[in-house]
């Protein structure tokens, strides 16, 4: 996979690069260098379309190794210095509670996402809020309980709160 993924990623056409990114996602479960390439190289790609595929590739990695097994990598990526890496997690795993492990442990997904409610990147905060809003459709009580602990005096946190609470009865 890696050789083909690398050749495709080096294409001048972003559509072909996207296929390479997906292949890196599949290969990453067997080759840690592929996961590193995704987080260190693909995350710097200027195309938002490639960034969307990075999120899918990350989800493929987690799906292949198992979401519970992937928790340390999920944490690592959520704590990355790169906003595109952090967003790849929150977007890639949407809808979190339809994924194995998180389906039975929605509170884990909520905790992971809520820890980034004041992310410095608006791009990431919007993704976090939207992911929590998705979770609230099935687990409104859990999301509401989390949101009730937030200090809304911060405009960043308030932004995430507005997105996350959209479907919660006030």
Buried (B, 14 or more C-beta within 10 A) or exposed (E): BBEEBBEBBEEEEBEEBBBBBBBBBBBBBEBEEBBEBBBEEBBEBEEEEBBBBBBBBBBBBBBBBEBBEBBEBBEBBBEBEBBBBBBBBBBBBBBBBEBEBBBEBBBBBBEBBBEBBBBEBEBBBBBBBBBBBBBBEBBBEBBBEBBEEBEEEEEBBBBBBEBBBEEBEE
